[in-house]
Amino acid sequence: MSRRRTLGPKKKLALLLSAATVAGGGAFVMASTSNASQTAASTTKSAADSTVCQGLATALGNNQKFIEGQRANPDAQSEARIANREAVIAEIELKQRASGCTVGESAQDSQLAQPAQPAQPAQPAPGEQAGGGDAAQNPGGDGAAASGEQVCNGSTVTLSGEAGAPAASSNQFPAGTKLKVTNLDNNKSTTVEVTGVSGSCALLNDAAFEQVREPGKFLIRRALIEKVG
C-alpha cells in the first residue's frame, strides 16, 4: 500500500509565500513594462513641440508632395524619381525616430508652425531705384525674377534628405537656376544650383543644408533666398 506524504503547516506556509512572491514579481514586471511604454509614448515629440521635428515633418511632406506630383503627371523618368524619393522618405523617418519625433508625421506646407512675423517692406534689388516701376521687386518669387533679387519672402528652408554635391530643388525655378540661401540666425550662406523639382521654393540636399544649418536643427525659419544666376 502506497503512502501519501503530507505537508506540515510550516511547509504549506512556505509554499504559499513562494507562490505569492512569484505572482507579485510577475505583476511588478508587467507594471514596469507598462510604465516604460507609457513613458516612451509621453516623450515622443510632435512638429508643434520641437523645431527639429518641424524640419523633419516639412522635409517629409515636401517629398510626399513631389511624389504626388509625379504620379499625377508622370513622364518617362517618374518611376525612377519616385523610387529615389521613397528612399529619402525612409531616411527621414529614421531621423524622426532617432530624434524622438512622431515617425511619419509630415507637413506639405513649408510654413508649418512658422511663427507670425511682421511684414517687412519690400527692398529694391541691387541697382534698382525706389519706385522703379517695371523694375519693382516680385515678392512671391518666380522663374522670371531678376538676378540678385530676393525671392520667396517668408519661406522656410529644410532638407530633402538627398545625398550628393550641394544642390537644391524647387517648385518655382527651373534646373540650372542658381540660388543663394542665407540662414539669418547664424549668417551662414550657400549658393547652389537647382537640379530638380520639389514641393517648396528652395529645398536643400544634405550637403547644402549642412553648410548653413544650426547644430541639431532641420529647419531654417529665418531664411533669405536670392536668385543669383
PADRENTOR-432280 format. One record per atom (N, C-alpha, C): x, z, y; residue in three letters. Coordinates in steps of 0.02 Angstrom, whole numbers, plus 50000, padded with zeros to 5 digits. Layout:
# PADRENTOR-432280
XZYala
...
***
This chain:
# PADRENTOR-432280
500435000049941met
500005000050000met
500465000050062met
500294995350108ser
500704994850169ser
500515000350218ser
500995002150256arg
500885007250306arg
500905004250376arg
500435006050416arg
500425003750485arg
500815008750528arg
501235005750569arg
501625010050613arg
501215011250676arg
501135017250694thr
500765018950754thr
501245021250809thr
501065019650870leu
501485021450926leu
501255027950956leu
501745031950972gly
501585038251003gly
501385037351076gly
501115042451105pro
500895042051176pro
501455040051223pro
502065042351212lys
502615040751257lys
502795033351254lys
502795030551193lys
502965023451186lys
502425019051216lys
501775021151206lys
501235017251237lys
501295017251312lys
501465022751341leu
501535023251414leu
502115018851438leu
502665018751400ala
503235014651419ala
503065007251418ala
502685005051366leu
502484998051361leu
502024996151419leu
501565000451437leu
501104999051492leu
501474998351558leu
501965002651567leu
502355002251629leu
502764995851632leu
503034993651576ser
503424987451573ser
502984981451590ser
502374981351560ala
501914975851573ala
501724975651646ala
501604981351676ala
501424981651747ala
501984979151791ala
502604980851771thr
503184978651810thr
503254971051809thr
503174968051749val
503214960751742val
502674957351782val
502054959951777ala
501494956951814ala
501614957451889ala
501854963351910gly
501994964251981gly
502544959652006gly
503064958651963gly
503604954251982gly
503364947151990gly
502914944951943gly
502644938151948gly
502244937352011gly
501854942452028ala
501444942052089ala
501894941752150ala
502464945452147phe
502934945452204phe
503244938552213phe
503434935352156val
503724928652160val
503234923752189val
502594924052166met
502074919552191met
501964920652265met
501944926952285ala
501834928452356ala
502414926052398ala
503034926952372ser
503614924652409ser
503614917152417ser
503444913452363thr
503414906252365thr
502894903852416thr
502304907152414ser
501774905352461ser
501984906552533ser
502314912352545asn
502544913852612asn
503074908952636asn
503514906952590ala
504044902152609ala
503734895452627ala
503214893452589ser
502884887052604ser
502554887352672ser
502224892952686gln
501884893652750gln
502384893752807gln
502964896952795thr
503474897252847thr
503754890252861thr
503874886452807ala
504134879652815ala
503644875352853ala
503004876152836ala
502494872152870ala
502444873952943ala
502524880452958ser
502444882553027ser
503034880453071ser
503614878853040thr
504194876853079thr
504224869253090thr
503774865553061thr
503754858353071thr
503524856853142thr
503914852753178lys
503764851353248lys
503434844553255lys
502964844053302ser
502644837753317ser
502984834653377ser
502794828453393ala
503084824953450ala
502944828553515ala
502384832253518ala
502204835853579ala
502624842053589ala
502964844353536asp
503344850553539asp
504084849553550asp
504334843553538ser
505064842653537ser
505244835753565ser
505754835653608thr
505994829253635thr
506294824953580thr
506644828153533val
506914824453476val
506364821153437val
505834824853423cys
505274822053384cys
504904816653423cys
504874817353489gln
504574812153530gln
504944805553523gln
505614806053528gly
506014800053523gly
505944796553455gly
505954800553402leu
505894797653335leu
505194794753324leu
504674798153349ala
503994795653343ala
503914789053381ala
504224788653439thr
504194782453478thr
504554776853443thr
505154778353417ala
505534773253380ala
505144770753320ala
504824775353284leu
504434773453226leu
503844769053247leu
503504770953301gly
502944767053325gly
503144760153348gly
503724759653381asn
503954753053404asn
504074748353345asn
504374751053293asn
504504746853234asn
503854744953198asn
503384749553195gln
502744748053164gln
502374742653204gln
502414743153270lys
502084738253313lys
502404731353304lys
503064731253297phe
503414724953285phe
503174721753220phe
503114725853167ile
502894723253103ile
502184720553108ile
501744724053144glu
501064721653153glu
501054714853188glu
501484714153238gly
501514707753273gly
501754702053229gly
502244703553186gln
502494698453140gln
501954696453089gln
501574701253066arg
501044699653018arg
500464695953050arg
500334697353114ala
499794693953149ala
499974686753165ala
500624685553180asn
500854678853198asn
501484677253159asn
501434676153094pro
502024675153053pro
502364668353064pro
503014668253052asp
503384662053051asp
503844662152990asp
504294657452986ala
504714656852927ala
505174662952916ala
505334666552970gln
505794672252964gln
505434679052964gln
504784678952968ser
504414685252974ser
504524689952915ser
504524687152855glu
504604691352795glu
505264695152796glu
505804691752816ala
506454694952820ala
506474700152875ala
506164698652932arg
506154703452987arg
505764709652968arg
505194708652934ile
504784714352914ile
505154718752865ile
505504715652817ala
505894719552768ala
506424723752803ala
506754720752853asn
507264724352890asn
506974730252928asn
506404729252961arg
506094734652999arg
505814740052953arg
505584738252894glu
505344743352847glu
505924747952826glu
506514744952818ala
507104749052802ala
507284753552860ala
507204751052921val
507324755152981val
506834760952984val
506194759652968ile
505684764952969ile
505864770352918ile
506104768352860ala
506294773352810ala
506864777752835ala
507334774852872glu
507894778652900glu
507644783452954glu
507174781152996ile
506904785453048ile
506534791453017ile
506164790152963glu
505804795652930glu
506294800752901glu
506874798452877leu
507384803152853leu
507644807452911leu
507724804352970lys
507934808153029lys
507404813053051lys
506764811153044gln
506224815753061gln
506244821853015gln
506354820752951arg
506374826352903arg
506974830852918arg
507544827852932ala
508154831752945ala
508094835653010ala
507694833153057ser
507614836453122ser
507034841353123ser
506694842153067gly
506124846753064gly
505504844053097gly
505454837453106cys
504874834353138cys
504354832653085cys
503744831153108thr
503224828853063thr
503404821953037thr
503534821352973val
503754814952944val
503184809952947val
503324804052973gly
502824798752976gly
502434798653041gly
502534803653084glu
502174803653148glu
502464798153192glu
502024794053220ser
502264788553261ser
501854787953324ser
502144784453372ala
501794783053435ala
501964775953455ala
501474771753459gln
501604764753476gln
501604763753552gln
501524769153589asp
501564768853661asp
502224772053682asp
502664768253714ser
503314770953733ser
503274776353785ser
502674777453813gln
502594782653863gln
502364789253832gln
502404789853765leu
502174795853730leu
502424802253762leu
501944806553781ala
502094813253806ala
502564813253866ala
502614807653900gln
503054807353958gln
502724811154015gln
503064815954045pro
502764819654099pro
502634815254160pro
502104816754195ala
501944812854255ala
502494813654306ala
502704808054335gln
503234808154384gln
502974805254449gln
503194807754506pro
502954804954569pro
503164797754576pro
502724793854604ala
502864786754612ala
503444785854660ala
503914781454641gln
504484780154684gln
504374773754722gln
504534773554786pro
504444767354824pro
504884761954797pro
504624755954796ala
505004750254770ala
505614749154813ala
506194748154780gln
506814746954815gln
506974739554813gln
507204736654868pro
507374729554867pro
507964728354821pro
507964722654788ala
508514720754745ala
509134719554787ala
509734719754757pro
510354718654795pro
510314712154835pro
510474712454898gly
510464706554940gly
509784704854967gly
509274708654948glu
508584707154970glu
508434711455031glu
508124708555081gln
507934712255141gln
507234714855132gln
507094720755161ala
506434723655156ala
505914718755184ala
505344718355150gly
504814713855172gly
504994706555161gly
505404705155111gly
505644698455100gly
505144693655071gly
504534695755062gly
504024691155039gly
504154688554970gly
504374682254963asp
504464679154898asp
504984682654856asp
505434686354889ala
505964689854851ala
505764696854833ala
505114698754842ala
504904705554828ala
505014707254755ala
505154713654743gln
505294715954675gln
504674715854632gln
504764714154569asn
504224714254520asn
504274720654482asn
503874725854498pro
503954732354466pro
503794732354393pro
503394727754369gly
503224727754298gly
503774725054255gly
504174720654283gly
504714717754245gly
504474712354198gly
504774706254201asp
504614701054154asp
505204696354150asp
505134691154109gly
505694686654098gly
505914682954160gly
505494682854213ala
505674679354273ala
506024683754324ala
506164690054307ala
506474694654354ala
507164692154374ala
507334693154437ala
507974690954463ala
508544695054433ala
509134691954428ser
509714695554401ser
509894701354446ser
510024707154417gly
510194713154454gly
509594717054476gly
509004714954457glu
508394718254479glu
508164723554430glu
507914729154457gln
507644734454415gln
506994732054384gln
506904733354319val
506304731054284val
506024736854243val
505404735954222cys
505074740854178cys
505104747954206cys
504924748554270asn
504954755154301asn
504534760254263asn
504814766154252gly
504454771554218gly
504484771354143gly
504794766154115ser
504834765654042ser
505334770654013ser
505164773453956thr
505644777453919thr
506044772853873thr
506604775253850val
507034771253806val
507194775353744val
507144772153687thr
507334775453625thr
507714770453581thr
507824772353518leu
508234768053475leu
507814764753421leu
508054759053398ser
507694755353346ser
507894757753276ser
508484760953271gly
508734762953206gly
509134757553171gly
509244751853205glu
509614746353175glu
510364747153187glu
510754744853139ala
511474745253144ala
511744739053180ala
512404738553182gly
512714732653213gly
513024734253280gly
513304729053312ala
513604729853378ala
513064731553428ala
513254734853484pro
512754736753534pro
512314730953555pro
511664731953552ala
511174726653568ala
510504729853583ala
510034725753606ala
509364728153621ala
508854723153597ala
508234725453591ser
507674720953578ser
507154722453631ser
506704717653644ser
506244718453700ser
505604714453688ser
505054716853719asn
504434713153716asn
504314709253781asn
504814709453826gln
504724706053890gln
505264701053906gln
505844701653874phe
506404697253890phe
506624693353829phe
506784686953837pro
506994682853780pro
507694684453757pro
507854682353696ala
508524683253669ala
509034680053716ala
509594683453725gly
510114681053770gly
510104684553837gly
509534687653855thr
509504691453918thr
509954697553914thr
510294699053969lys
510714705053970lys
510374710454012lys
510324716353983leu
510014722054016leu
510524727754023leu
510514730854081lys
510914736854091lys
510454742854090lys
510584747454044val
510164753454036val
510574759554056val
510314763354104thr
510654769354128thr
510224775454114thr
510524780454082asn
510194786854070asn
510314791054132asn
509794792154172leu
509864795654236leu
509994803154226leu
509904805654165asp
510034812754152asp
510774814254142asp
511164809154124asn
511884810254117asn
512304804754150asn
511954799954182asn
512284794454219asn
512714789954175asn
512554789654111lys
512914785054066lys
512524778454062lys
512904772954060ser
512584766454060ser
512874762054004ser
512474757253983thr
512704752253936thr
512384745653954thr
512764740253949thr
512494733553961thr
512484729853894thr
511894727753874val
511814724753808val
511414718253813val
511484714253762glu
511114707953758glu
510504708753714glu
509954705853736val
509344705953696val
509434701053638val
509334703553577thr
509434699353518thr
508804698453477thr
508254701953495gly
507644701353456gly
507044704053493gly
506494704253458val
505854706353487val
505694713453463val
505404717553507ser
505184724253488ser
504534725853523ser
504314732053518gly
503684733953549gly
503764737353616gly
504354737153646ser
504454740353711ser
504914736053754ser
504974738053817cys
505384734153864cys
506114733753841cys
506394739353824ala
507094739553802ala
507164744553745ala
507284742053686leu
507374746253627leu
508104745253605leu
508504750553610leu
509214750053594leu
509344751153520leu
509824747553492asn
510024749053423asn
510454755353424asn
510654757553365asp
511004763953359asp
511644764153401asp
512044758853398ala
512694758753433ala
512594759153509ala
512114755353534ala
511984755453606ala
511704762153629ala
511264764953588phe
510954771353607phe
511474776953609phe
511954776653563glu
512484781753562glu
512894781753626glu
512934776053660gln
513334775553720gln
513014779053780gln
512354780253777val
512014783153835val
511614789453819val
511584791453757arg
511154796953738arg
511444803653758arg
510994808653762glu
511204815553767glu
511224818453696glu
511694822853681pro
511764825453613pro
511104828253586pro
510934826153526gly
510344828853493gly
509684825853516gly
509694821053562lys
509074818253587lys
508994810953564lys
508364809153550phe
508214802353528phe
507744798853577phe
507714801453638leu
507274798553688leu
507594799453757leu
507594794053796ile
507824794453865ile
507204793853909ile
507024799453940arg
506414799453981arg
506534796354049arg
507124797754078arg
507274795254145arg
507794789654137arg
507534783554132ala
507974777854121ala
507914772754178ala
508474769854195leu
508484764354243leu
508674758054204leu
508214753254203ile
508344747054166ile
508404741254216ile
508954737654211glu
509074732154257glu
509224725754218glu
508964720154242lys
509104713654213lys
509724711054250lys
510264710154213val
510894708254245val
511154701454223val
510784698054182gly
511004691454161gly
510524688154114gly
***
